[in-house]
């Protein structure tokens, strides 16, 4: 007779870790299992991987621990001492001791690009509205993609719209609607990380609504509406984008690009 497991899982094998963490296969058995938090386990980047494997500010997990316990790491303006805290899309990671800030965005290969940003841009982030409800006592509220609850929002805010959030106050300062003609980044599916302008929205009752997007190179592609994250009004983005600006190139173009880079070295 099988016994039920007792409680939540506490470990994560290295081979089962999300591939976008880019952990090698042979450097151990386990990977850091992210704590529960604002982003899903498969869609987040724990701080230990960010500081050790990506930014190379630490050689091992113990060094990351000592950096975090000195209260040196801020996520969205709040000190985070948990090295397994799940940072995710649009989060701002600040290291005031060295005056550096980064925003987590996707590159066109669907991995997290740790994009360095200026101090002015580190004061805000964009949040997608996931839900809009009336709570107890008739208080209206919205829920964002990073788990925030914002009470008494502007009545014009709708699900799938994007708000610009001031990190110091936690209040929205601007709204960009989910409409044709606005700039968006794809945050799920096969086109993850691509950036383009919304060309067309199609409703499909009973199945998934579909959006047609056209990028700056003129390539058109189609994705589910739930994968679209609006990042700007018109063709102007509210956040700076990582290199390639969300334009996917073919394998041949990528090979030529790398060849040129290697020759330059």
N, C-alpha and C positions, 0 to 999 in steps of 0.2 A: 504494500500500500504506500503510495507516494505521499510524502508530507509536503504541505505548502511551505514556500519560503517565508522566513520571518522578516518582514520589513523590507525597506527599499534596498537596492543594490548599493554597495559601497566601493566596488572596484570596477575598473575598466581595463580590459586587456588591450595591449598595444595594437594588435591586428584589427580590433573592433573599433578603434578610435576613428573619427571622421577623417577621410583622406585629405581634406583641405588643411588639416593641421600639419601635414607633411612630416610626420614622424617616421624615422627609419625603422626597419623591421628588427634589426639585430641589437639595438642598444638597451635591451631589457625586456621584461615580460609585460609590465604594466604601463599605463599612461595615466596622467592626472585626470580623475573623473571630476567634471565640473560640479560645483555646488548647485543646488536649486536656486534659481534667480530669475532675472527679467528675460533671459533668452533661453531657447531650447538647447538641450545638450548637443544635438547634432548641428546646430546653427550658431554655436558660440565659439569663442576663443578664450580659454582660461588665462588668467594673468600670468601664470607661471610659463606658459608656452610663449606668450607675447614677449615677456621680458628676457627669457632665456634663449629660446630658439629663433625668434624673429629679430628683436632689437639687439640681442647679444650683450645686454647690460649685466648678465650674470652667467657664471659657468655651470651652475647646478641649482637644484631646487632649494638647497639650504641658503644659498646667497639670495635667491628671490625672496625667501622667507624673511631674511634679515632686512632687506630693502623695504618690504611691505610693513614689517613690524615697527620700523622707524617712521611710519606714516608718511611715506614719500610718494605713494601712488594714489592718484585721484581718478575716479571714473565718474564722468558727468558732474564734476565739482565736489564729489564726496570721497573722503578717505576710505580706501578699501584695504583691509589688512589680510583678507582671505586670499591666499595665492591661487585658489581654484575658482575665484569669482568669475561668473560667465559674462565676459564683455561680448557685445554683439554689434550688429549693423547700426551705424550712425553714432555709436558711443564715442565720447571724447575722453581719451586717456591723457592725463597731464602729469608731468614730472617736474614740479616747481623747482627742485634743487638744481636742475640743469636747464631750466627755462625752456622745456620742450613740451609740445602738445601734438597728439596724433588723433586722427579720426579713422574709425574702422569702416572701410568701404570695400566693395567687391571689385576684383579685377576681372577681365573678360574671360578668364579661365575658371571663374567660380571660386577663387580663393580669396581670403581676406587680404586686402592691400592696406598696410599700416601707413596711412597717408599723413605726412607731416603738415601741420597747419600753423598759421600765425596766431598770435595771442588773441587778436580781435575775433577771429573765426572760432576760437575755442570757447567763446562765451555762449554759444547756442548750438542746438542740434535740431534736426528735423524728425518729426514723429508722425507715423501714419495712424489715422484714427481707425481702430478695429471694431469699436462698439459704441453705441450711443443709447443711453437708457435713462429712465426716471427711477431714482433710488428711494429709500425710506424717507417719509416726510415730504415726498414730492420734489426732491432735489435732483435736478438733471445732472448727468455726468457723462463724460466720454472716457473710453479706455484706449490707450495708445499701444503701438506694437512692442514697446519695451516695458509694458506692465504698469504704466502710470495711470492713475485715476485723477481726472481733472474735473472738479465740480463747477457748476454754473458756467458752462461754456457759452460762447456766442451761439445763438439759435441757428445761425446760418451754417454751422459746422456739420458736415455729413460724413457718414462712414466712407472710407477710402480716400478722403481728403488728407492733405498733409498740413501740419502746423509747424511753425518755427517756434521753438521753445527756448525761452531765456533760462539758462541753467542756474543762475543766481536766485531767481525768484520762483522758478518752476511754473511760470505762467506763459501761455501762448501769446505771441506778439504779431503773428501774421498767419494767414491761411492761403494755401494754394489748392484749388479744387481739382478733383479728378475729372478732367475734361479734355476733349479733343483739342490739340494744339499746344498742350503743356509738355514740358520735358519730364522724362521719367527714367528711373533705373530699374532693371529687372532683378528681383530678389529671390527668385526660385525657378526651378525647372531648367531646361536645357540651355536657355539663353541667359542664365545667371550672370550678372555683372555688366550686361550691355546697356547702353544709354541711347535714348532716342526720343522722338516726339510722337505723342499719341496721334495716330491717323484716324482710327475708327474704333468704335466700341460696339460689340454685338451681344444682345441679350439672348440667352438660351434657357428658357424656363425648364426646370427639371434636370439640367446638367450645368456645365461650367460656362460662365460668361467669358467672352473672348475679346482680346484687344489686339489691334494691329499697330505695330510701332515701326517707325522709319528712322534709322540712325543718320549721323552727319555725313556718312559716306554714300548715303542713298540706298542702303540695303534695307529691305523690308522683312519683318518676321512677325509671327503671331504667337501670343502666349495667353495664359489664363489671367483674368482680371485680378485675381488674388495675388499674382506674382508681381504686380506693377506698383512701384513706389514713386509717387510724383516728387521731383526734386527741384522744380522751378517753373516759373510762369513764362510761357513762350519758349524761346530756345536758351534763355539765360538761367544757369543753375544757381541755386542759393548757397551751395557748398562747392568748394574747389574739388576737382576730380583727379584721381590718380593718373599716371601716364597712360597714353593711348586713349584717354577720355571716353572709355567705354565703347570703343569701336573695335569689333572683332575682325581679325584678319585671317585669311586662309592659312593652311599649314605651309604652303609654298612661300607665301609672303613672309611668314614668320621665320622660315629657314633663311631666306635672303636677308632679313633684318638682322638675324643673329650673326650671319656671315660677315656683314658689314661691321657690326660691333667688334667682332673678333679681330678683323683686319686693322681696325682703329687702335686696338691694344698693341 
